Amino acid sequence: MNIKTPYIWENWKFIDWDDAKDHNLTHSLHYGTWVFEGIRFYPTSNWPKIFRLKEHIDRLFYSASVLELEIPFTKEEIIQACIDIVAKSWVEMGYLRPLVYYGTWKMGLYPKWAKVNTVISAWNWGKYLADRPIDVKISKYKRMHPETADMNAKVSGGYYNNVLVSLEVHKEGFDEGLLLDYEGYIAEGPGENIFFIKDNKLFTPALWTILPWITRATIMQIAKEKLGIDTEKAKILPENLKDFDEAFFVGTAAEVTPIWSITYNSEKINFKSWEKDSTSNKIKDVYMNIVYGRDWEYSDWLS
Ligand code: PMP
């Protein structure tokens, strides 16, 4: 993965990639007090286009508000900065990473008075998960209890939970992990939401113990509008996984990734998501057509 591009956008300036530096005594480095977004852009017949940029920036501002980070720019300014950094990066297809964080001049947990920094970078990024049906394991770590932190915000400190899951499942040879919530119901992947399919209907965990918002909502909308498939919010126990025909992960980075198997307590449950004419693959095709700008009905989602 080559993450080096000519510029980084920092507090309204474009700086050379090599000049992007921060002090060791940066508040967020010590306490996980930065908020971030992951946004994809794709080549289209008419310039690279950023998918659902506005919604990502809405979430960035929401996450910042949770930590009382005051972003000294408007949403429109950040949206324009994202567009500008893609244009200046000479990358056609990749990932945008806006980051807002408590910087220097303050130590101790109370973050106020630390300088707030806003940084946006864009780099070339291909597939996040393997480009084949994947093997998933239910992690020994649970998703954080929704009363321990705001689950709707994308805050770096909370990602400690997700990193532990990744370390655990990769060590055991799985492609990705799956977290249960504090009650033992299926919640989400460490960087993805999850859907199951049975009798041509989608099932997905309800909001509360998962990161809500962008790809999950996109999938529910396009499954209904393009394929006539409804979604039911469901509480799913690992013991009930056998009831489903298919399963797939969704997320900005993961896009739509059909799941081959889920392992729980050494038992492996297989799904038909990988079959050529599976519903998971149909949904994936609809999604990829939209992000590559090949479906004009959804061109409003592209910037
Ligand atoms: N859950 C978690 C924990 C995530 O980190 C992500 C990636 N942002 C997702 C779900 C998927 O969210 P989105 O579709 O909004 O990118």
Residues whose N, C-alpha, C, O or C-beta is under 5 A from the ligand:
A	BS01	PMP	G38 E188 G189 P190 G191 E192 N193 L211 P212 W213 I214 T215 R216 V250 G251 T252
